[in-house]
Amino acid sequence: MDKKFKTLQEQVDILESKGLLIEDRDECIDILLRENYFFINGYRHLLMKSPQDRNFVVGSTFRELYSIFLFDRYLRNIIFKNLLIVENNMKSIISYQLSKKYGYREKDYLNAKNFTNDPDKSRRVKDLINKMKRQIRVNGQQHTATMHYITNYGYIPLWVLVKLLSFGVISDLFTVLKPEDKVGIADIYDVEVSQLEDFLPILANYRNLCAHEDILYDHRTDKSIDNNIYHEKLGILQMDDEYIYGKNDIFAVVIILKYLLTDAEFRLMMREIDYEIGKLSGVIKSIPLAKILDRIGFPENYMELINM
């Protein structure tokens, strides 16, 4: 069955028919016009009676629904800017380590001999090198820094090329490095290689989600991080011998950032998140704050992570 176009007035009527209180109809129409009914309606699940009863809980308002939408936007912005910090750090560290060891010209650092000799990963190494060469070929003439090096030196060093590479490619790059090179990079963060191999694909997934302004608050990744000391210290509950928070949700990203950001960066991020949660709790009356924290994967004592 086709989804037919609905006017703004009809969209408001649909929300009201499902039990949502509209405090100011004109303001609601204006918000729906600017923000898009489809996107705002994507946050309705928190305020619904149950997955079976898709009506809103008694007393829930459009102001609450819109506040959840805005909370997700602000949370996404906080997470995104910190993911960009980690992305930039990782690009800088990898390019420095590899350039120092293998050279700074493409023919040097893009030599297949510089990567793992694991036969099961030979295809991945080849594909990755081709991706990086393609970035040089396609985008090398479109950026000031790359054009400068091509014009004046005839090559693009890795520390410049990484600016053209996506976080996903950087994640793939780490997985095909030689074991000793992985250790050298992981040691800088004081983490195990296996941890960093788990962390990077999850961060890349959330980074893309943030960049495209998709719904963040209840996103879950296919991959999970291993149990670690922070799950234990926070006393996160377990179900079927598995922690219920901080495995493949936003709180897992927060835990990863605990490892990869500086203490000052992490502290600032957590204070910003706490501020947004506090702001939302001042608006939400029809459901308990714990329900929202549960949806985003946050334990109620999440701020204790700062001092651990």
N, C-alpha and C positions, 0 to 999 in steps of 0.2 A: 504494500500500500504506500502511495506517495505521501511525503510530508509536504503539506500545502503551506504557502506563505501565510503568516499571521501578522496583522497590524500590531503596533505597539499596544493599543487599547486591548486587543484580543489577548496579547501576551500577559498583560496585567490580569485580565479576567481568568486566565488559566491558573495563574498563581493563587488568586483568591479562591478559585473553585477547589483548590487542594488544601485550603485552610490557612494560607499565609496571610497575615494581617498587613495591609498596605496603609501606612500612616499618612503618606502624602502621595496621592496618585500622580499628580503632575511631576513631582520630583522623581518618582519611580519610572515614569515614562522617559524622562530626560536621561536617567542613568542607563536604562535599557537601550536607548538610542546610541549613547556614547560607548557603552561597554559590551553590548551584544548579549541578548537574552540567552543564547546557547551557552556562552562562557559562564555567565553568572549561574545559570541553572545547573551547571556542572558541580556546584557546591551544595546542592539541595540535600544530598544524602545524609549529612550530619544532622539536619533538622527534621528528617522524616521519622515517622513512628516506627517503622521497621522495613526491611527489604520487601516484605510482602504487602504491608499497608503503606502505600507510597504517598499518603497524605502527610502534611506537616504536623508536628507535635503542637498541641494546644498552646497558644500564646506566642508562637514563633512569628517573627516579623520580617518584613523585607529589609529593614535596617540591619537585622542580624545576618541575614543571607548576604547582603552586600558587604558587611564587615568581614565575613569569612573570606569572601572573594578578595577584598583588599589586604587582609592578613596574608593570604597566599602570595599576593603580588609583592608585598614588602619582604616576606620571608624569602621568596625567590630571589629578590634583588640582593639580599644579604648573603645568601648562599652563593649566588653567582659571582659576586665581586671577590669572595674569598677563594672560590674555585679558580678564578683568573689569576690570583696571586700564586696558587700552587702550580697552575699550568705554566706561568712564566718562570717560576723557580725551577721546575722540572726541565723545561727547555734549556735554561741557562746551564744547569748542572750537567745535563747529558751532553750538550754541545761542547762544554769546556772539557769534560772528561775524555770524550772521543777525539776532539781536535788535538788535545795534548798528546794523545797516544798514537793516533793514526794520521794526523795531518789536517790541513785546512782547505785543501782543494777537493773538488767533487771526486776526481779520479782516485784520490787517496781515501777519503772517509766513506765513500760509497762502494768500496771494494768488498765483494762478498766474503773475502777471507777475514774481514774484521768482525764478522758476526758468528753466531753459533755454528758449530760443525755437526750439530744434531741432524741426521738425515731426514728425520720426520718433520723438521722445520725448514728444509731447504727451499720448498715452494714459497713459504711465507717470507723468507729472506729475499728471494727474487722479486716477489710481488711488492714488498716494501721498498726495495731499492728503486723499482720502476715507478712507484708512486712519488717518491722523492724527486726522481729525475723529471717526472712529468710536471711537478710543481715548479721546478726551475724553468722548464720549457714553456709552460703556459703562463705562469705569473711573474717570471723573472723580470719582464719588461714593464710591469705594472706598479711596482713599488719603488719608492725613492732609494731605499738602502740597497736593494738588489740591483737596480739599474746602475747605481754608483759603482758597485763592485764589478759588474759585467763590463761597464764602459771603461773603467780605469785600470782594472786588473785582469779581466777576462775570466773570472771565476767568482763563485758565491761561496764564502766560508759557511761552515755549518752553523755558527752562532748567528748568522743572518738568515739562513735557510729556515731555521726552526720557527721563525716568525710566520712563515707561510704554511706551516704544518698544523693540522688540527690536533686537538688533545687525543683523539682516537688514534691517530697515526703515531703520536708520541708514546701512547700506551702500547701499541703494537711493536714499536721500535725497542722498547725496554725488554719485551718478551723474547726477542731474538738476539740480544746481545750475548757476548761471551760470558760465562759464569763469573769470571773475575771482574768484569766490567760492571755486572749487576751488583756484585758485592760492594764495589767501590762507591756506587751511587746510593745503595741502601744504607751504607754505613754513615753517610752524611746526614741522613734522617734518623739514624739510630734505630732502624727497623730491620727485620729479616727480609731477605729477597722475596720469600713466599708471600709475606704480608704486602709488599709493594706490588707484586704481581696481581694480588687480589684487589688492592685499593684502586689502581689506575683505571681499569675498565668501568668500575662503578662510578668513579668521579667523572669519567668521560661521558657516561650515560646521563648523569644529572646535569653536566655542563651543557649538553645539547638540549636537554629538556628546558633548562633555564633560558638558553639563548632563543628558543622558539616560543617562550612564554606559555608553555603547556602547564596544566594543573600539576602542582608540586606536592601539596600537603599529604596526599595519600598514595603517592607513587611508590612502587616497589620494583626492585630490579630482580632479574633472574638469578644473578650471582649474590652470594652472601659473604660477609667477612667472617673469619674464624672467631671463636670465643676468645676474649682477651681480658686483661686485668680490669678494664673499665666496666665491663659487664658485671664482673664480680664485685668490685668496690661499690658500685651503685646499688647493688642488691636487686638487680632486675629479675623479675619473676621468670620462671621457666615453665614450659608446657611441653610434655613429651621429651624432656631432656634438652630443650631448645629455648634460648632466651627469646622472650616475646617482643623485645624492643632492641634496636641497634644492630640488626643483622643485615637487612636489605632495604631499609627505609631511610628517611631523612636523618634520623638519629645515627644511623650507621655512617652517613656522610659526616656528621658532626664528630663522631669518634675518629674517623679517618683524619679529619682536619686537626684534631687534637694532636695527632702524631706529626703532621706535616707543616702546620703553621708555627710561627714563633709564639712564645707564651703571650706576648703583648697582642699579637694579631688575634689569637684565639680568645683571649679575654674580652677584647673589644667586640668580636663577633657574638659571643655569648650574651653580652650585655645588650646588644642590639636586638637579638632574638627575644630575650627576656622582656625587653621593653614592648615589643610587638605583641607578645603573648599577654602581657599585663593590660595593654590597650584593648585587646579583643575581649578579655575577661570582663572589662568594665561595660561592655555592650551586650554580651550574650547573657540572657536571663532564662531562656526557655530550656536550655540543656546545661548540664554541669561542664565546667572547664575540663574535667578529667576525660570526658568523652572526646574532646578535641585533641588533647594531648595523646590519647590512645590512638587516634586516627593518624597522627603524624609520627607516631612511634616514640614519643618522648616519655620517659618516666617522670613522675612528679618532682623528683629531686634532681632534675637535669642540671641545675646550676652548680651542684657540687663538683661537677666535672672540671670546673675551672681550677680548683685547688688540688687536684689529684696529680 
